[in-house]
């Protein structure tokens, strides 16, 4: 969910973040939906995300709607 005033996440949705360097794939596991792979993401984006104060806010500002992605699996 997003707060209406800011449009940023109001809770931690990201469970894990990984990077497949050979393919430039940013793999994000979300708490409530599953795993998404974002393609052709520079390693600098991954590194910045890992040191960011809020991975959720970083995701919204720097990854979401900026890279081609694929939904891999739903977590129950």
Secondary structure, 3 states (H helix, E strand, C coil): CECCCCCCECCCCEEEEEEECCCCEEEEEECCCEEEEECCCCHHHHHHHHHCCCHHHHHHHHCCCCCCEEEEEECC
